[in-house]
Amino acid sequence: MENWLMYGVLAAVLLFFFFMYLMLRRTFQGFKEGFQQSKKK
């Protein structure tokens, strides 16, 4: 039973970090694109 709990917590942490990585990458890409567009003007 404890093993299932440990795996559940580990999976939740991995999913959380994966979600944070995707959000940071998306916001960083948007920031970079906006910076390039403002540079062109």
C-alpha positions as CSV (number, residue, x, y, z in Angstrom):
1,M,0.0,0.0,0.0
2,E,2.8,2.4,0.9
3,N,4.5,1.7,-2.5
4,W,1.3,2.8,-4.3
5,L,1.2,6.0,-2.3
6,M,4.9,6.7,-3.0
7,Y,4.4,6.2,-6.8
8,G,1.2,8.4,-6.7
9,V,3.1,11.3,-5.1
10,L,6.1,10.8,-7.4
11,A,3.8,10.8,-10.5
12,A,2.0,14.0,-9.2
13,V,5.3,15.8,-8.7
14,L,6.6,14.8,-12.1
15,L,3.3,15.9,-13.7
16,F,3.5,19.2,-11.8
17,F,7.1,19.9,-13.0
18,F,6.2,18.9,-16.6
19,F,3.2,21.3,-16.5
20,M,5.3,24.1,-15.1
21,Y,8.0,23.4,-17.8
22,L,5.4,23.7,-20.5
23,M,3.9,26.9,-19.1
24,L,7.3,28.5,-18.7
25,R,8.4,27.5,-22.2
26,R,5.2,28.9,-23.7
27,T,5.4,32.2,-21.9
28,F,9.1,32.4,-22.8
29,Q,8.4,31.8,-26.5
30,G,5.7,34.4,-26.5
31,F,8.0,36.9,-24.8
32,K,10.7,36.2,-27.3
33,E,8.3,36.6,-30.2
34,G,7.0,39.9,-28.8
35,F,10.5,41.1,-28.3
36,Q,11.5,40.3,-31.9
37,Q,8.3,42.0,-33.2
38,S,9.0,45.2,-31.2
39,K,12.6,45.1,-32.5
40,K,11.3,45.1,-36.1
41,K,9.3,48.3,-35.4
